[in-house]
Amino acid sequence: MKRWGYVKTDVSYEKVAEDVFLTTACRDAMKAVGQKAPDANTVKHTVSTA
């Protein structure tokens, strides 16, 4: 939305993702089906330009 000018302020996309994607609910759902949830909520990736 910021890209098209609808939002005039800076946006923390990480904060939006944390608010929308509820990791606690996902961890509970994974536990309910016998799966182990990841230790971290996010993973940092690097892109190689080689």
C-alpha angles and dihedrals in degrees: 000000000000089000091062095042098255092118115049100187131070115277126215100213091186090057091048090051091049091050095046102037103056105208093188091059090047092049090051091049092050091049090050091059094042099257127135114239119224117264094232130051094216137028124211115226129191124206119219117219095194 
